[in-house]
Amino acid sequence: MTVSFLDLSIICEAIRSRAVLEFDYDGRRRVVAPYCHGRTAKHSEVLRAVQLSGYAPGGLGFGKLWTIAKMTNVRLSGETFMPEDPAYNPKDSAMAWIHCCI
């Protein structure tokens, strides 16, 4: 199941509670620490998150921008995280509108 507009609240809830998110992206499982959720200038819903595990061709441990429409099977993992990304900027320039952030 793809994240719909009504399901977007799970992302802000995860950010507020520092909950790790799991989802499938391009058919592969990803586990992330979510930092910021918003919309680009072209109105695409996105998530800035640090990938903790799962398929990671570009590597783990740094903030990546995820397109919400490509995320499926989104769920809270039951784990929490400490926000420790030194490069994180709550005024993320990739987002024209920010819904929620750490």
Secondary structure, DSSP 8 states (H G I E B T S, - for coil): -B--GGGGHHHHHHHHHTEEEEEEETTEEEEEEEEEEEE-TT--EEEEEEEEEE--TT-SSSEEEEEGGGEEEEEEEEEE-----TT--SS-TT-SEEEEE-
